[in-house]
């Protein structure tokens, strides 16, 4: 039953000169790293200084001193304080149970969960292929799909604003991606572009005659994007309202157009 016990070869105590010459405290800490309840079959595990202190009897400062000594002076471990993962260099030598298919499956699963992938070759060298994290694969797929949406949104903006030569710069990608990550859908982003394109003020009919149609403006922040979406919806509702009123009044647009043409002749 993997994870319930650890096998430590008897040669651990006399084959390695550095272990042989260690102080009793260092030997205890090293044995703890190889057999403690936090250990994993892959030799890389989450390490808590508080739990280690409770289980060994050393205080947390002493535990931190051991880690520094074993990492910097002896090169027996590597510790990532951000991920709180510790890797034991000679794990395979002292604790590997041979070619056990069940153990190999367990190791493969554990390695996929390692956050700091650089710790894997430290323990296993070139003996094992670094697996892809399923979460990373999902993130890659999500980003690829998002990139496609960004290109489509930008293409729509180019057409709506009549900027055929505009390029999708990293800044523009970041601006659109941020709004998508905020939860705005593709359709809502299109609505925001249309809201800006349908605004006479933003299209230059203002006191300065300045056009305000940039991606940076439309997707500057969530409030700005929401504003253009609402502007687009209000415009649609107004058109529907006018069309509905004309229909209720039986207004004949074709007849009026014909009368205009007759008058012009």
Secondary structure, DSSP 8 states (H G I E B T S, - for coil): -BTTB----GGGGTSSHHHHTS-HHHHHHHHHHHHSTT--TTSEEE--HHHHHHHHS--HHHHHHHHHIIIIIS--EEEETTTTEEEETTHHHHH---S-HHHHHHHHHHHHT-S-THHHHHHHTTSS-----HHHHHHHHHHHHHHHHHHHHHHHHHHHHT-TT----HHHHHHHHHHHHTT--HHHHHHHHHHHHT-TTTTT-STT------HHHHTSSHHHHHHHHHHHHHHHHHHHHHHHHHHHTT--HHHHHHHHHHHH-
